[in-house]
Amino acid sequence: MSGEPLTILVVDDDMVFGDMVSIWLRKLGATVVVCHSAEQCHEVMNRGLNPKMVILDVMLGDQDGVALLRFIRTRCSAPVVMLTSDTDLSTVVRAMRSGATDYMTKPITEKQLATRIHTLISQEGAPPPPAGVEPPSAMMQDLYRLLGLVAATDMTVLVLGETGTGKEVIARRIHQLSTRANKPFIAINCAAIAESLQDSELFGHERGAFTGSHSRRIGRFEQAHGGTLFLDEVGELSPGLQARLLRVLQERSFFRVGGNQEINVDVRLIAATHRDLRTAVREKTFREDLFFRLSGFEVHVPALRERREDISVFLDYFRRELFDRYRNTGFSREAIERLIAYDWPGNVREVRNAVERACILAAGRQIEAEDLPEAVHPDIPSRDKDALTASEIVERSLWMRTLEETDGNSSEAIRRLGVPRTTFYRKLRRYGIS
């Protein structure tokens, strides 16, 4: 691993296991922070730790790792790998729905962990559309030329576009092309933060500023000092916070909640929203003066249906990204035709979800039209409509992963999954796993 230092946060109440994982990660060149409780994790993240990756145990003694995952997601957008020895599928599903990037079943080996780390690091910073893809459409090539021009300045940029078009990728590209590329890029989704916490999230707070504030917390503006702060869904900010944000943009300084010391910051701001802010200004739900501050340079990311020539590029990218896990050989001609003809209302994010679902159903062979989501081909009955439920699809993935990690050793897989042998073979037949 090279380039920017890799900081990994490990949270596991098993001290021996946590120390062992720490040794493995340091061999990879990572800086490792180990916490043995949810309380320790709260403390280090409230002090401003911004890891590039998190490895989190599902159960931390009597504490719920999934609940801690939700807290971590309010502090950083780094990939989170959940470790579980729990054979209850609902726990895995709950973790994935709460923002986990991946999961691994204990016990794990050094080689398995290293492989997973390298895979996730290579994907880091590439939410849809992926940063490693250069969409061939003229619309996107024109957009990228504009990004190169504005990146050379310190102008505030407003990125507009439908949900799932990859507005964060656009923001990251601007940052990477700018003179701030070696400084922090901090991203925050304003819609995901409770209104009562928005002040503290952006500007931090002093100890005792409010009930429950047991220590000083560094806000996102301070974390981004010298670099770029990306405010996604900026249209969801409360009126009070809109006023504070305007002041920061004007004065380049602020006070932490409950603090008396003025803090100066050097931050380039990029904001994004799928809302029509001009309409919001007319309806008096968004400040006009803040809108003009944010929209110094507007960038519109076109919907995928407006640039269909990009669809096949994303399809191939996501299939290759998922190849190590599902071993699919490609798409049939009919599947490709239907995928390109579909309007993709969820844009590139929907493409990735559809490809992974198809990879799971195809079980290592060529992806056919019947493996695609029903919305893509409403005239063809979905293969799993009367077969696999959503939870069974996830469970099938878990079983395939376990068999892969045990090199097809049925006895070891049965031990890890904790199921009777008869159940194991019955479900293999049910899921079409050979």
C-alpha positions in Angstrom: 0.0 0.0 0.0 1.4 3.3 -1.0 0.5 7.0 -1.1 -1.6 8.5 1.7 -1.0 6.8 5.1 -3.6 4.2 5.7 -5.2 4.4 9.2 -7.4 1.5 10.2 -9.7 1.5 13.3 -10.2 -2.0 14.8 -13.0 -2.4 17.3 -13.2 -5.8 19.1 -13.7 -6.7 22.7 -11.5 -9.8 22.3 -8.1 -8.2 23.2 -6.1 -11.2 21.9 -7.9 -11.2 18.6 -7.7 -7.4 18.3 -4.0 -7.4 18.9 -3.5 -10.2 16.4 -5.4 -8.3 13.7 -3.4 -5.2 14.6 -0.1 -7.1 13.9 -1.4 -8.3 10.6 -2.5 -4.8 9.5 0.8 -3.3 10.5 2.6 -5.8 8.2 0.5 -4.2 5.4 1.9 -0.8 6.3 -1.2 0.5 8.1 -1.4 2.7 11.2 -3.8 0.9 13.5 -6.0 2.2 16.3 -7.5 -0.6 18.5 -10.6 -0.1 20.7 -11.9 -2.8 22.9 -15.3 -1.3 23.6 -17.9 1.0 22.1 -17.0 3.6 24.7 -13.4 3.7 23.6 -14.5 4.0 19.9 -16.7 7.0 20.8 -13.8 8.7 22.5 -11.3 8.3 19.7 -13.7 9.4 17.0 -15.0 12.3 19.0 -11.3 13.4 19.3 -11.3 13.7 15.5 -10.0 10.3 14.3 -10.9 9.9 10.6 -9.9 6.3 9.6 -9.6 5.1 6.1 -11.2 1.8 7.1 -13.0 0.3 10.1 -13.0 -3.3 11.2 -15.8 -3.8 13.6 -17.1 -6.9 15.6 -20.8 -7.4 15.5 -20.9 -8.2 19.2 -18.9 -6.1 21.7 -19.6 -8.0 25.0 -23.1 -6.9 25.9 -23.0 -4.1 23.4 -24.4 -4.1 19.9 -21.8 -3.5 17.2 -24.5 -2.6 14.7 -25.6 0.3 16.9 -21.9 1.4 17.1 -21.8 1.1 13.3 -24.6 3.7 13.0 -22.6 6.1 15.2 -19.4 5.5 13.1 -21.5 6.3 10.0 -22.2 9.8 11.4 -18.5 10.4 11.8 -16.9 9.0 8.6 -17.7 7.4 5.3 -14.8 4.9 5.4 -15.5 1.3 4.4 -16.6 -0.7 7.4 -16.0 -4.5 7.5 -18.1 -6.3 10.1 -16.7 -9.4 11.8 -19.2 -12.0 12.9 -19.3 -15.5 14.3 -23.1 -15.2 14.6 -24.9 -17.6 12.2 -28.1 -15.6 12.5 -28.6 -14.1 9.0 -30.7 -11.3 10.3 -27.6 -9.8 12.1 -25.7 -9.7 8.8 -28.6 -8.2 7.0 -29.1 -5.6 9.8 -25.4 -4.7 9.6 -25.4 -4.2 5.8 -28.6 -2.1 6.0 -26.9 0.1 8.7 -24.0 1.0 6.4 -21.5 -1.9 6.6 -19.5 -2.2 3.4 -18.7 -5.9 3.8 -18.6 -8.7 6.4 -16.3 -11.6 7.3 -17.1 -14.7 9.3 -14.8 -15.6 12.2 -12.3 -17.2 12.4 -10.4 -15.4 9.7 -6.8 -15.8 8.5 -4.2 -13.2 7.8 -4.3 -13.9 4.1 -8.1 -13.5 4.0 -8.0 -10.2 5.8 -5.1 -8.9 3.6 -7.1 -9.8 0.5 -10.2 -8.1 1.7 -8.3 -5.0 2.8 -6.6 -4.6 -0.6 -9.9 -5.1 -2.4 -11.7 -2.4 -0.4 -8.8 0.0 -0.5 -8.7 -0.3 -4.3 -12.5 0.6 -4.3 -12.2 3.4 -1.7 -13.5 6.7 -2.7 -15.4 5.3 -5.6 -19.1 5.4 -4.9 -21.2 5.3 -8.0 -20.2 6.4 -10.6 -16.9 4.8 -9.8 -13.8 7.0 -9.8 -11.9 4.5 -11.9 -14.3 4.7 -14.8 -14.1 7.3 -17.5 -17.6 7.5 -19.0 -17.2 7.8 -22.8 -20.2 10.0 -23.5 -19.6 13.5 -24.8 -21.7 14.9 -22.0 -19.4 13.5 -19.3 -16.2 14.3 -21.2 -17.4 18.0 -21.4 -18.2 17.9 -17.7 -14.7 16.5 -16.8 -13.1 19.3 -18.8 -15.1 21.8 -16.7 -14.0 20.1 -13.5 -10.3 20.5 -14.6 -10.9 24.2 -15.0 -12.7 24.9 -11.7 -10.3 22.6 -9.7 -7.5 25.0 -10.4 -9.4 27.7 -8.4 -10.7 27.9 -4.9 -14.3 28.6 -6.0 -17.2 27.1 -4.1 -18.9 24.5 -6.3 -22.5 23.4 -6.3 -23.0 20.0 -7.8 -26.6 19.3 -9.0 -28.1 16.1 -10.2 -30.5 13.3 -9.5 -30.0 10.8 -6.7 -27.4 8.1 -7.6 -25.6 10.1 -10.4 -22.3 10.2 -8.4 -22.2 13.7 -7.1 -19.6 12.7 -4.5 -17.4 11.3 -7.2 -17.5 14.6 -8.9 -16.6 16.4 -5.7 -13.7 14.0 -5.1 -12.4 14.5 -8.7 -12.4 18.3 -8.1 -10.4 17.8 -4.9 -7.9 15.3 -6.5 -7.3 17.8 -9.4 -6.8 20.7 -7.0 -3.7 22.0 -5.1 -5.4 20.6 -2.0 -5.2 17.0 -3.2 -2.8 16.0 -0.4 -5.0 17.5 2.3 -8.2 16.0 3.8 -11.4 15.4 1.8 -14.2 15.2 4.3 -17.7 14.2 3.1 -20.9 14.6 5.1 -24.5 13.8 4.2 -26.6 16.6 5.7 -29.8 14.6 5.3 -28.5 11.8 7.5 -27.9 14.0 10.5 -30.6 14.9 13.0 -31.3 18.6 13.1 -30.3 18.8 16.8 -26.9 17.4 15.9 -26.1 19.4 12.8 -24.3 22.2 14.7 -22.0 19.8 16.6 -21.4 17.7 13.4 -20.1 20.6 11.4 -18.5 22.9 14.0 -17.8 20.6 16.9 -18.5 21.2 20.6 -16.8 21.8 23.9 -17.0 19.5 26.8 -20.2 20.2 28.7 -21.8 22.2 25.9 -25.0 20.1 26.3 -26.2 17.0 28.0 -24.1 14.1 27.0 -21.1 16.1 25.7 -18.5 14.5 28.0 -15.5 15.5 25.9 -14.5 18.1 23.2 -15.5 17.1 19.7 -13.7 18.4 16.5 -16.3 19.2 13.8 -16.0 18.5 10.1 -14.8 22.0 9.2 -11.8 21.6 11.5 -11.1 18.1 10.2 -11.1 19.5 6.6 -8.7 22.3 7.4 -6.4 22.9 4.4 -8.5 20.5 2.3 -12.1 20.1 1.0 -15.4 19.8 2.8 -18.2 18.2 0.8 -21.7 18.8 2.0 -24.1 16.4 0.3 -27.8 17.1 0.3 -27.1 20.7 1.5 -30.7 21.6 0.9 -31.7 19.6 4.0 -29.8 21.9 6.4 -32.0 23.6 9.1 -32.6 27.4 8.7 -30.4 28.1 11.8 -27.5 26.1 10.4 -27.9 27.8 7.0 -27.2 31.1 8.7 -24.1 29.7 10.5 -22.8 28.2 7.3 -23.2 31.5 5.5 -21.1 33.2 8.2 -18.3 30.7 7.9 -18.2 31.2 4.1 -18.0 34.9 4.6 -15.6 35.1 7.6 -13.7 31.8 7.3 -14.1 31.4 11.1 -16.5 29.9 13.6 -17.0 29.0 17.2 -17.5 25.4 18.5 -20.9 24.8 20.2 -20.4 26.1 23.8 -17.0 27.6 23.0 -15.6 31.1 23.2 -12.5 30.7 21.0 -12.8 31.8 17.4 -11.4 29.2 15.1 -10.0 30.1 11.7 -10.2 27.6 8.9 -9.0 27.3 5.3 -11.5 25.0 3.6 -12.7 24.7 0.1 -16.5 23.9 0.1 -18.3 21.8 -2.4 -22.0 21.3 -1.9 -24.5 19.0 -3.7 -28.2 18.4 -3.8 -30.9 16.7 -5.9 -33.3 19.4 -4.9 -34.2 22.5 -6.9 -32.6 25.2 -4.7 -34.0 28.0 -6.8 -37.5 26.8 -6.0 -36.5 26.4 -2.4 -35.3 30.0 -2.3 -38.7 31.2 -3.8 -40.5 29.2 -1.2 -38.4 30.7 1.6 -37.1 27.3 2.7 -33.5 28.0 1.7 -31.6 31.3 2.2 -31.1 33.3 -1.0 -27.8 34.7 0.2 -26.5 31.3 1.0 -27.6 30.0 -2.4 -25.6 32.7 -4.2 -22.5 31.8 -2.0 -22.8 28.1 -2.8 -23.5 28.5 -6.5 -20.3 30.3 -7.4 -19.8 27.6 -10.0 -22.6 25.2 -10.8 -22.0 21.7 -12.1 -24.9 19.5 -13.4 -24.4 15.7 -13.5 -26.7 14.3 -16.2 -28.9 11.3 -15.4 -27.8 8.0 -16.9 -30.8 7.8 -19.2 -29.4 10.9 -20.9 -26.1 9.2 -21.7 -26.9 5.6 -22.5 -23.5 5.0 -24.1 -22.1 5.0 -20.5 -24.3 2.2 -19.3 -22.3 -0.7 -20.7 -19.1 0.7 -19.2 -20.6 0.8 -15.7 -22.1 -2.7 -16.2 -18.7 -4.2 -17.1 -16.9 -2.2 -14.3 -19.2 -3.5 -11.6 -19.2 -7.1 -12.9 -15.4 -7.1 -12.8 -15.4 -5.4 -9.3 -17.6 -8.3 -8.1 -15.8 -11.1 -10.0 -13.7 -12.4 -7.1 -16.8 -12.9 -5.0 -19.2 -14.3 -7.6 -17.1 -15.5 -10.6 -19.6 -14.6 -13.3 -18.4 -14.9 -16.8 -20.3 -11.9 -18.3 -23.7 -10.8 -19.6 -25.7 -12.5 -22.3 -26.6 -10.4 -25.4 -30.3 -10.3 -24.3 -29.3 -9.2 -20.8 -27.1 -6.4 -22.2 -29.8 -5.2 -24.5 -32.4 -5.0 -21.7 -30.0 -3.3 -19.3 -29.1 -0.6 -21.9 -32.7 0.0 -22.8 -33.8 0.5 -19.2 -34.1 4.1 -17.9 -32.3 3.6 -14.6 -34.3 6.0 -12.3 -31.8 5.3 -9.5 -28.9 6.0 -11.9 -25.4 4.5 -11.4 -26.2 3.4 -7.8 -29.1 1.4 -9.1 -26.8 -0.2 -11.8 -24.4 -1.5 -9.1 -27.3 -3.0 -7.1 -28.8 -4.6 -10.1 -25.4 -6.1 -11.2 -24.7 -7.6 -7.7 -28.2 -9.1 -7.5 -27.7 -10.6 -10.9 -24.3 -12.0 -9.9 -25.8 -13.7 -6.9 -28.6 -15.3 -8.8 -26.4 -16.4 -11.7 -24.1 -18.4 -9.4 -20.9 -18.2 -11.3 -22.2 -18.6 -14.8 -23.2 -16.1 -17.5 -25.8 -13.5 -16.4 -29.0 -14.0 -18.3 -32.0 -11.7 -18.7 -34.0 -13.7 -16.1 -31.3 -12.9 -13.5 -32.1 -9.2 -13.8 -34.4 -7.3 -11.5 -38.1 -7.4 -12.6 -38.1 -3.6 -13.2 -35.6 -4.1 -16.0 -37.7 -6.6 -17.8 -41.3 -6.5 -16.5 -42.5 -8.8 -19.3 -40.2 -11.7 -18.1 -41.1 -13.4 -14.8 -38.3 -12.9 -12.3 -36.4 -16.1 -11.6 -36.6 -15.6 -7.8 -40.1 -14.2 -7.7 -41.5 -17.6 -6.5 -38.2 -18.9 -5.2 -35.6 -17.0 -3.2 -36.7 -14.3 -0.9 -34.6 -11.2 -0.2 -33.2 -12.8 3.0 -32.5 -16.1 1.2 -30.5 -14.2 -1.5 -28.3 -12.7 1.2 -28.0 -16.0 3.0 -27.0 -17.7 -0.3 -24.2 -15.1 -0.6 -23.1 -15.9 3.0 -23.0 -19.6 2.3 -21.0 -19.1 -1.0 -18.6 -16.9 0.9 -18.1 -19.5 3.6 -17.5 -22.3 1.1 -15.0 -20.1 -0.7 -13.1 -19.3 2.5 -13.0 -23.0 3.5 -11.9 -24.1 -0.1 -15.1 -26.1 -0.4 -14.5 -28.1 2.8 -18.1 -29.1 3.7 -17.3 -30.1 7.3 -15.5 -26.9 8.0 -18.3 -24.9 6.4 -20.9 -26.7 8.5 -18.9 -25.9 11.6 -18.6 -22.2 10.8 -22.3 -21.9 9.8 -23.4 -23.8 12.9 -26.1 -25.8 11.1 -27.0 -29.5 11.1 -25.5 -31.5 8.2 -28.9 -32.3 6.8 -29.9 -28.6 6.7 -26.6 -27.8 5.1 -27.1 -30.1 2.1 -30.8 -29.3 1.8 -29.9 -25.6 1.5 -27.1 -26.3 -1.0 -29.8 -27.9 -3.2 -32.2 -25.0 -2.5 -29.6 -22.4 -3.5 -28.2 -24.3 -6.5 -24.7 -24.4 -5.0 -22.6 -27.3 -6.2 
